[in-house]
Amino acid sequence: MTDTVTADRRMLESLVCPLTHAVLTYDAERQELVSKAVHLAFPIRDGIPVMLVSEARQIG
């Protein structure tokens, strides 16, 4: 189980914003990857990050 969590965490940390290519922040509570640069939050659905701008939520 720990290996799966570590692999998932590594995978999430390797993703970048599709618009700016900046590092994303993982919000475990909301299950989102946040791009602070463009104020978008990309959802993670069923463990799969949805990196489409059209699916992102505007934040702040």
C-alpha positions in Angstrom: 0.0 0.0 0.0 2.8 2.4 0.9 4.5 1.9 -2.5 1.2 2.8 -4.3 0.8 6.0 -2.3 4.5 6.9 -2.9 4.1 6.3 -6.6 0.9 8.3 -6.8 2.5 11.1 -4.9 5.5 11.1 -7.2 3.3 11.1 -10.3 1.3 14.1 -9.0 4.5 16.0 -8.1 5.8 15.5 -11.7 2.7 17.1 -13.3 2.9 20.8 -14.4 0.3 23.4 -15.3 -0.7 22.9 -19.0 -0.7 26.7 -19.5 2.4 27.9 -17.7 4.4 24.6 -17.2 4.8 25.8 -13.5 4.7 23.4 -10.6 1.3 22.5 -9.2 0.3 22.2 -5.6 -1.6 19.1 -4.5 -4.8 19.8 -2.4 -5.6 16.4 -0.8 -8.8 17.7 0.8 -10.4 18.9 -2.4 -8.6 16.3 -4.6 -7.2 19.0 -6.9 -3.9 20.1 -8.4 -3.7 23.9 -8.1 -1.9 26.3 -10.4 -1.3 29.4 -8.4 0.2 31.2 -11.4 -3.2 31.1 -13.4 -5.5 30.6 -10.4 -6.9 27.3 -11.6 -7.6 24.0 -9.8 -7.5 20.9 -11.9 -9.7 18.0 -10.5 -8.5 14.5 -9.7 -11.3 12.1 -10.5 -11.1 8.4 -9.5 -7.4 9.0 -9.0 -6.8 10.4 -12.4 -5.7 14.1 -12.8 -7.9 15.9 -15.4 -5.4 18.4 -16.9 -7.9 20.1 -19.2 -8.3 23.8 -18.8 -12.0 23.5 -19.7 -12.4 21.2 -16.7 -10.5 23.4 -14.3 -12.1 25.4 -11.5 -11.3 29.2 -11.2 -9.9 30.0 -7.8 -9.0 33.1 -5.8 
